Amino acid sequence: MQRSSADGHLTERETLEERVEKRKFSEAALKEVESTTSSYPVTDSAILPLLHIAQREFGCVDEEAVRLIARTLDVEPLRVKETMSFYTMFDEKPRGKYLIEVCTNISCSLLGSDSLLGYLEERLKVPRGSTTPDGLVTLITVECLGSCGTAPVMSVNGEYHEGVTREKLDDLLREIGV
């Protein structure tokens, strides 16, 4: 434990290594980890599957999870981070119950996604890349959702919403309880 003094009061907070030491896979996840790692002759090859297991197990792949994977595979944490940073499906912080992804590619931008994104930030009272304080919604941008012909497009928990207008957006937000 580290002790730090603020305004004359001592507080205790765990170091990263202490938090990492406590982070463990559940029994079911551990069996999956063991099964997965045994099927790869090269340790690094198991990083991606273990990232998926950690995301599912912990709700995100934070620093503690990165170090757990690294320790499990006997690789440097940087190697895990390099793999993780290439993919958008791994979160460093827990997501909200609803993940809203707004496409910002050229077709969607030309047809109003920037305006819709600003409107969402206003309504949710959070900037893009953030989660509402109640943990209900995480708002992110994505480069392309692959539906340029029906722009502007957004996704809520993987379900596409095409030709989105403010009215459609208001209806959608009502449906999810915002």
C-alpha positions as CSV (number, residue, x, y, z in Angstrom):
1,M,0.0,0.0,0.0
2,Q,1.1,3.5,-0.7
3,R,0.4,6.2,1.7
4,S,0.0,9.8,0.5
5,S,-0.7,12.9,2.5
6,A,-3.2,15.4,1.4
7,D,-4.2,18.3,3.7
8,G,-2.5,16.4,6.6
9,H,-4.6,13.3,6.2
10,L,-3.1,9.9,5.4
11,T,-4.9,7.8,2.8
12,E,-4.1,4.4,1.5
13,R,-4.3,3.4,-2.1
14,E,-3.3,0.2,-3.8
15,T,-0.4,0.3,-6.2
16,L,-0.9,-0.9,-9.8
17,E,1.1,-4.1,-9.0
18,E,-1.1,-4.8,-6.0
19,R,-4.2,-4.4,-8.1
20,V,-2.7,-6.6,-10.8
21,E,-1.9,-9.3,-8.2
22,K,-5.6,-9.3,-7.1
23,R,-6.9,-9.5,-10.7
24,K,-7.7,-13.1,-11.6
25,F,-9.7,-14.9,-14.2
26,S,-12.8,-16.8,-12.9
27,E,-12.5,-20.6,-13.0
28,A,-14.5,-20.8,-16.2
29,A,-12.4,-18.2,-17.9
30,L,-9.2,-19.8,-16.6
31,K,-10.2,-23.1,-18.2
32,E,-10.9,-21.2,-21.5
33,V,-7.5,-19.5,-21.1
34,E,-5.7,-22.8,-20.6
35,S,-7.5,-24.4,-23.5
36,T,-6.7,-21.5,-25.7
37,T,-3.0,-21.1,-24.8
38,S,-2.4,-24.9,-25.3
39,S,-3.6,-24.7,-28.9
40,Y,-1.0,-22.1,-29.9
41,P,2.6,-23.2,-30.4
42,V,3.8,-19.5,-30.2
43,T,2.8,-17.7,-27.1
44,D,2.2,-14.3,-28.8
45,S,-0.5,-15.9,-31.0
46,A,-2.7,-16.3,-28.0
47,I,-2.8,-12.6,-27.1
48,L,-5.8,-11.8,-29.3
49,P,-8.0,-14.6,-27.9
50,L,-7.0,-13.7,-24.4
51,L,-7.9,-10.1,-25.0
52,H,-11.4,-11.3,-26.0
53,I,-11.6,-13.5,-22.8
54,A,-10.6,-10.5,-20.6
55,Q,-13.0,-8.1,-22.3
56,R,-15.8,-10.6,-21.7
57,E,-14.7,-11.4,-18.2
58,F,-13.9,-7.9,-16.8
59,G,-16.1,-5.7,-19.1
60,C,-12.9,-4.0,-20.3
61,V,-9.2,-4.5,-20.8
62,D,-7.8,-2.1,-18.3
63,E,-4.1,-1.9,-17.2
64,E,-4.7,-4.7,-14.7
65,A,-6.1,-7.0,-17.4
66,V,-3.3,-6.2,-19.8
67,R,-0.7,-7.2,-17.1
68,L,-2.7,-10.3,-16.2
69,I,-2.6,-11.4,-19.9
70,A,1.1,-10.5,-20.1
71,R,1.9,-12.5,-17.0
72,T,-0.2,-15.4,-18.2
73,L,1.6,-15.6,-21.5
74,D,5.0,-14.5,-20.2
75,V,5.3,-11.6,-22.6
76,E,5.8,-7.9,-21.9
77,P,2.7,-5.8,-21.3
78,L,3.7,-3.6,-24.2
79,R,3.2,-6.6,-26.5
80,V,-0.4,-7.0,-25.3
81,K,-1.0,-3.3,-25.7
82,E,0.4,-3.3,-29.2
83,T,-2.1,-6.0,-30.2
84,M,-5.0,-4.4,-28.3
85,S,-4.4,-0.9,-29.9
86,F,-5.0,-2.3,-33.4
87,Y,-8.6,-3.3,-32.7
88,T,-11.6,-1.1,-31.7
89,M,-13.5,-3.8,-29.9
90,F,-11.4,-3.7,-26.7
91,D,-12.2,-1.0,-24.1
92,E,-9.7,0.3,-21.6
93,K,-12.6,1.5,-19.4
94,P,-16.0,-0.2,-18.8
95,R,-18.7,0.8,-21.3
96,G,-22.2,1.8,-20.6
97,K,-25.2,-0.5,-20.9
98,Y,-25.7,1.0,-24.4
99,L,-22.8,1.7,-26.8
100,I,-23.7,4.4,-29.3
101,E,-21.3,4.5,-32.2
102,V,-21.6,7.4,-34.6
103,C,-20.1,7.1,-38.1
104,T,-17.8,10.0,-39.0
105,N,-16.7,8.9,-42.5
106,I,-17.2,11.3,-45.4
107,S,-20.7,10.2,-46.5
108,C,-22.1,10.4,-42.9
109,S,-20.3,13.7,-42.2
110,L,-21.7,15.3,-45.4
111,L,-25.2,14.1,-44.5
112,G,-25.2,15.4,-40.9
113,S,-23.4,13.0,-38.5
114,D,-21.3,15.8,-37.1
115,S,-24.5,17.7,-36.1
116,L,-26.1,14.5,-34.7
117,L,-22.9,13.9,-32.7
118,G,-23.1,17.4,-31.2
119,Y,-26.7,16.9,-30.4
120,L,-26.0,13.6,-28.7
121,E,-23.2,15.2,-26.6
122,E,-25.7,17.9,-25.6
123,R,-28.5,15.4,-24.7
124,L,-26.2,13.0,-22.9
125,K,-24.1,15.7,-21.3
126,V,-20.9,13.9,-22.1
127,P,-18.3,14.3,-24.8
128,R,-17.6,11.6,-27.4
129,G,-15.4,8.9,-26.0
130,S,-17.2,9.1,-22.6
131,T,-19.8,7.2,-20.6
132,T,-22.7,8.9,-18.8
133,P,-22.3,9.2,-15.0
134,D,-25.1,6.7,-14.5
135,G,-23.3,4.1,-16.7
136,L,-26.2,3.9,-19.1
137,V,-24.6,5.2,-22.4
138,T,-21.1,5.3,-23.9
139,L,-20.8,7.5,-26.9
140,I,-18.0,7.0,-29.4
141,T,-17.2,7.8,-33.0
142,V,-16.1,5.2,-35.6
143,E,-14.5,5.7,-38.9
144,C,-17.0,3.8,-40.9
145,L,-20.0,1.5,-40.3
146,G,-20.1,0.4,-44.0
147,S,-23.5,1.8,-44.8
148,C,-22.7,4.9,-46.8
149,G,-25.8,4.6,-49.0
150,T,-28.0,5.1,-45.9
151,A,-26.0,7.9,-44.2
152,P,-25.9,9.2,-41.6
153,V,-25.6,5.9,-39.7
154,M,-25.1,5.0,-36.1
155,S,-25.1,1.8,-34.2
156,V,-26.5,1.0,-30.7
157,N,-25.1,-2.2,-29.2
158,G,-24.4,-3.4,-32.8
159,E,-27.9,-2.6,-34.2
160,Y,-27.7,-0.2,-37.1
161,H,-29.9,2.9,-37.4
162,E,-29.8,4.4,-40.9
163,G,-30.9,7.7,-42.3
164,V,-30.8,9.1,-38.7
165,T,-32.4,12.4,-38.1
166,R,-32.8,14.3,-34.8
167,E,-36.4,13.0,-34.6
168,K,-35.3,9.4,-35.0
169,L,-32.5,10.0,-32.5
170,D,-34.9,11.4,-30.0
171,D,-37.1,8.3,-30.4
172,L,-34.1,6.0,-30.0
173,L,-32.9,7.8,-26.9
174,R,-36.4,7.5,-25.4
175,E,-36.4,3.8,-26.1
176,I,-33.2,3.3,-24.2
177,G,-34.3,5.4,-21.3
178,V,-32.5,8.7,-21.8
